[in-house]
Amino acid sequence: MKNLISLFFVVLFMVSCVSKNMDVENKKEIALATQRLGEELYRNGNHTAALKNLLEAQKTIPNDPYLFNSLGLVYLVKFRNDLAEKSFKKALEFKPDYIRAKNNLGAAYMKQEKWDLAIQCFKEVSENLLYATPEIPLSNLGWSYFHQKMYVKAKTYFRKSLEIRPNFLNAIHGLASIYIKTGYHTQAIDFLRHTLEKNPGAAILHADLAKVYEALKEFDNAKKSWNIVLKIEPDTSPLAKEAQKRLFDLN
């Protein structure tokens, strides 16, 4: 009888453990589904709902590097660069070789104008042979040096980026910005006209060309370029607002 009673309690304990394990597994599955929903909402531009779902998932899976990376991306678009930085650091704490999070951390540093820290991140990412899109950190290195007024280094990295992806707009805009900033207006015009033949819908390059024309006091050409920007860009975009202001000042 004693043996039967003992066996009963053993079985009861085992059933309780299995039930608890199943409950934990179910909660984790729900949390992962909530995370995936949050990431999908982020991709669709619903950032507040994305943040809500990701924070809900975090309650159950608090040590997931991919979740922290996704949280960081949402914080970036919500202009909470400080929280984005913390999230990407957490992602790297749990997965030190998470190279995508390292690149995103560099972006968070850039947003906060922490140029030296950004450069450190982007150099690590660009030197990683497994990173699929090295032109992105290379271009970001260019921008980090550009903002430090180290134009020779900036130009080197923009060109390295363009060697990998010749039509990469971020690097093209960076190189044009160097020509404009350093007063090489003729080179800027030649470079931008040549590039716009292949990318006629690149509003940022039309804006760059307008700035060159303004610097050369070719105001009619500048107006034409700013008007092209307005035709391409949505009225509410920052670039369209800049074009509207410049046209107002030029008239």
RAQUI-V384562 format. One record per residue. RES is the residue in one small letter. NEAR is the number of other ideal C-beta (glycine too) atoms within 8 Angstrom. Layout:
BEGIN
res=RES near=NEAR
res=RES near=NEAR
END
This chain:
BEGIN
res=m near=4
res=k near=5
res=n near=6
res=l near=7
res=i near=8
res=s near=8
res=l near=8
res=f near=8
res=f near=8
res=v near=8
res=v near=8
res=l near=8
res=f near=8
res=m near=8
res=v near=8
res=s near=8
res=c near=8
res=v near=8
res=s near=8
res=k near=8
res=n near=8
res=m near=8
res=d near=8
res=v near=8
res=e near=8
res=n near=8
res=k near=9
res=k near=10
res=e near=8
res=i near=9
res=a near=13
res=l near=10
res=a near=8
res=t near=12
res=q near=16
res=r near=8
res=l near=9
res=g near=18
res=e near=11
res=e near=8
res=l near=12
res=y near=14
res=r near=6
res=n near=6
res=g near=5
res=n near=8
res=h near=11
res=t near=7
res=a near=9
res=a near=14
res=l near=13
res=k near=9
res=n near=13
res=l near=16
res=l near=9
res=e near=10
res=a near=14
res=q near=11
res=k near=7
res=t near=9
res=i near=11
res=p near=6
res=n near=5
res=d near=10
res=p near=14
res=y near=8
res=l near=12
res=f near=14
res=n near=15
res=s near=14
res=l near=14
res=g near=18
res=l near=11
res=v near=14
res=y near=13
res=l near=14
res=v near=8
res=k near=9
res=f near=5
res=r near=8
res=n near=11
res=d near=7
res=l near=10
res=a near=15
res=e near=13
res=k near=8
res=s near=13
res=f near=16
res=k near=9
res=k near=10
res=a near=15
res=l near=13
res=e near=7
res=f near=10
res=k near=8
res=p near=5
res=d near=4
res=y near=12
res=i near=11
res=r near=7
res=a near=15
res=k near=13
res=n near=15
res=n near=14
res=l near=14
res=g near=17
res=a near=11
res=a near=14
res=y near=13
res=m near=13
res=k near=9
res=q near=9
res=e near=6
res=k near=8
res=w near=12
res=d near=6
res=l near=9
res=a near=14
res=i near=12
res=q near=9
res=c near=14
res=f near=15
res=k near=10
res=e near=10
res=v near=14
res=s near=11
res=e near=6
res=n near=9
res=l near=4
res=l near=5
res=y near=11
res=a near=4
res=t near=5
res=p near=11
res=e near=12
res=i near=10
res=p near=15
res=l near=16
res=s near=15
res=n near=14
res=l near=14
res=g near=17
res=w near=12
res=s near=14
res=y near=14
res=f near=14
res=h near=8
res=q near=7
res=k near=5
res=m near=8
res=y near=11
res=v near=6
res=k near=8
res=a near=16
res=k near=11
res=t near=9
res=y near=13
res=f near=15
res=r near=10
res=k near=9
res=s near=17
res=l near=13
res=e near=6
res=i near=9
res=r near=8
res=p near=5
res=n near=7
res=f near=12
res=l near=10
res=n near=10
res=a near=16
res=i near=14
res=h near=11
res=g near=15
res=l near=14
res=a near=14
res=s near=10
res=i near=14
res=y near=13
res=i near=14
res=k near=8
res=t near=7
res=g near=6
res=y near=9
res=h near=11
res=t near=6
res=q near=8
res=a near=14
res=i near=10
res=d near=8
res=f near=11
res=l near=13
res=r near=9
res=h near=8
res=t near=12
res=l near=12
res=e near=7
res=k near=7
res=n near=11
res=p near=6
res=g near=5
res=a near=11
res=a near=11
res=i near=9
res=l near=15
res=h near=14
res=a near=14
res=d near=14
res=l near=14
res=a near=16
res=k near=10
res=v near=14
res=y near=12
res=e near=12
res=a near=9
res=l near=7
res=k near=5
res=e near=8
res=f near=9
res=d near=6
res=n near=9
res=a near=14
res=k near=12
res=k near=8
res=s near=13
res=w near=15
res=n near=10
res=i near=10
res=v near=16
res=l near=12
res=k near=6
res=i near=8
res=e near=11
res=p near=5
res=d near=6
res=t near=5
res=s near=8
res=p near=5
res=l near=11
res=a near=13
res=k near=9
res=e near=10
res=a near=15
res=q near=9
res=k near=8
res=r near=12
res=l near=12
res=f near=7
res=d near=6
res=l near=10
res=n near=5
END
